[in-house]
């Protein structure tokens, strides 16, 4: 019996939920792309938030939820790492970024995980969705139900990859909640997000998350890009006993996104250190963040929150560097 047959009882509620929110937010999301959020997981201190609850497009951060659902099934004993997953015509027809397996082919579960984490393969997201729920539409409905269960109150899914769909929205705060849920519930699988290289069919793919190995403590987790979303990054870092999650949505380029998230991470740990040195002093980053070094890459996102609380978002359209849809 297919796994998806166990989920039929919740699908009606899921489709009702998706229909109830409708498509009204698509144009509003498109008008502004930037949002950011930083949290310390141990204390749940919010170190930084800007447009954190405004609707944005997740792009390939969607695949973190796809992997969360896969890890759920693995923990339940329904899927094993060495299981072979079938590639359907629907999966084969997905646009880039893709692994390019022809319809009728197979890929192991573990290779599928690596393909999603490093290559961000849209075809493999559909392969996973069909294995779990029978088709991608059912799977997306189940993703939205899971999102509500995890406390992602402003997120809804209509596909497993993050390819453009104006109905598929999230917030920076919700993406931080998803990252923390992954760490807490599926920490035994989290090491996959630290993987920098994946070799398939004679080709080596490099993880899009360039902060791995470049920023102290960063060990995951996922990038994303579409023209509508801008350049997104869900990052997590651990230094000593402190772990933080930093989310940035709507970057103008992959380079400026990476630099900005690096600055968010460094500012977060500086604020934590200040708190530890002066326990009576609240973490300053929650009320103000000012970067000490200016550059052309970081300038679009530099601000003092005290002065910018009433300001509109800093990110204009701008030219994006070369990238495939749903990075």
Secondary structure as the mmCIF struct_conf table of DSSP 4:
data_model
#
loop_
_struct_conf.conf_type_id
_struct_conf.id
_struct_conf.beg_label_comp_id
_struct_conf.beg_label_asym_id
_struct_conf.beg_label_seq_id
_struct_conf.end_label_comp_id
_struct_conf.end_label_asym_id
_struct_conf.end_label_seq_id
HELX_RH_3T_P HELX_RH_3T_P1 UNK A 3 UNK A 7
HELX_RH_AL_P HELX_RH_AL_P1 UNK A 8 UNK A 21
TURN_TY1_P TURN_TY1_P1 UNK A 22 UNK A 25
HELX_RH_AL_P HELX_RH_AL_P2 UNK A 26 UNK A 31
STRN STRN1 UNK A 35 UNK A 40
TURN_TY1_P TURN_TY1_P2 UNK A 41 UNK A 43
STRN STRN2 UNK A 46 UNK A 50
BEND BEND1 UNK A 51 UNK A 51
TURN_TY1_P TURN_TY1_P3 UNK A 52 UNK A 53
BEND BEND2 UNK A 54 UNK A 54
STRN STRN3 UNK A 56 UNK A 56
HELX_RH_3T_P HELX_RH_3T_P2 UNK A 59 UNK A 61
HELX_RH_AL_P HELX_RH_AL_P3 UNK A 62 UNK A 75
TURN_TY1_P TURN_TY1_P4 UNK A 76 UNK A 77
BEND BEND3 UNK A 78 UNK A 78
TURN_TY1_P TURN_TY1_P5 UNK A 81 UNK A 82
HELX_LH_PP_P HELX_LH_PP_P1 UNK A 83 UNK A 83
STRN STRN4 UNK A 84 UNK A 86
HELX_RH_AL_P HELX_RH_AL_P4 UNK A 89 UNK A 92
TURN_TY1_P TURN_TY1_P6 UNK A 93 UNK A 93
HELX_LH_PP_P HELX_LH_PP_P2 UNK A 94 UNK A 95
BEND BEND4 UNK A 96 UNK A 97
HELX_LH_PP_P HELX_LH_PP_P3 UNK A 101 UNK A 102
TURN_TY1_P TURN_TY1_P7 UNK A 103 UNK A 104
STRN STRN5 UNK A 106 UNK A 108
HELX_RH_AL_P HELX_RH_AL_P5 UNK A 109 UNK A 114
HELX_RH_PI_P HELX_RH_PI_P1 UNK A 115 UNK A 119
HELX_RH_AL_P HELX_RH_AL_P6 UNK A 122 UNK A 133
BEND BEND5 UNK A 134 UNK A 135
HELX_RH_AL_P HELX_RH_AL_P7 UNK A 136 UNK A 149
TURN_TY1_P TURN_TY1_P8 UNK A 150 UNK A 151
TURN_TY1_P TURN_TY1_P9 UNK A 153 UNK A 154
STRN STRN6 UNK A 156 UNK A 156
BEND BEND6 UNK A 158 UNK A 158
BEND BEND7 UNK A 160 UNK A 161
BEND BEND8 UNK A 164 UNK A 164
TURN_TY1_P TURN_TY1_P10 UNK A 166 UNK A 167
STRN STRN7 UNK A 169 UNK A 170
HELX_RH_AL_P HELX_RH_AL_P8 UNK A 172 UNK A 185
BEND BEND9 UNK A 186 UNK A 186
TURN_TY1_P TURN_TY1_P11 UNK A 187 UNK A 189
HELX_RH_3T_P HELX_RH_3T_P3 UNK A 190 UNK A 194
STRN STRN8 UNK A 197 UNK A 200
TURN_TY1_P TURN_TY1_P12 UNK A 201 UNK A 202
STRN STRN9 UNK A 203 UNK A 206
BEND BEND10 UNK A 208 UNK A 208
TURN_TY1_P TURN_TY1_P13 UNK A 210 UNK A 214
BEND BEND11 UNK A 215 UNK A 215
TURN_TY1_P TURN_TY1_P14 UNK A 216 UNK A 217
STRN STRN10 UNK A 218 UNK A 226
TURN_TY1_P TURN_TY1_P15 UNK A 227 UNK A 229
STRN STRN11 UNK A 230 UNK A 239
TURN_TY1_P TURN_TY1_P16 UNK A 240 UNK A 241
STRN STRN12 UNK A 242 UNK A 251
BEND BEND12 UNK A 252 UNK A 253
HELX_RH_AL_P HELX_RH_AL_P9 UNK A 254 UNK A 277
BEND BEND13 UNK A 278 UNK A 278
TURN_TY1_P TURN_TY1_P17 UNK A 279 UNK A 280
BEND BEND14 UNK A 281 UNK A 281
HELX_LH_PP_P HELX_LH_PP_P4 UNK A 282 UNK A 283
HELX_RH_3T_P HELX_RH_3T_P4 UNK A 284 UNK A 286
TURN_TY1_P TURN_TY1_P18 UNK A 287 UNK A 287
BEND BEND15 UNK A 292 UNK A 292
TURN_TY1_P TURN_TY1_P19 UNK A 296 UNK A 298
HELX_RH_3T_P HELX_RH_3T_P5 UNK A 299 UNK A 301
HELX_RH_AL_P HELX_RH_AL_P10 UNK A 305 UNK A 308
TURN_TY1_P TURN_TY1_P20 UNK A 309 UNK A 310
BEND BEND16 UNK A 311 UNK A 311
HELX_LH_PP_P HELX_LH_PP_P5 UNK A 312 UNK A 313
BEND BEND17 UNK A 314 UNK A 314
HELX_LH_PP_P HELX_LH_PP_P6 UNK A 319 UNK A 321
BEND BEND18 UNK A 322 UNK A 322
TURN_TY1_P TURN_TY1_P21 UNK A 325 UNK A 326
#
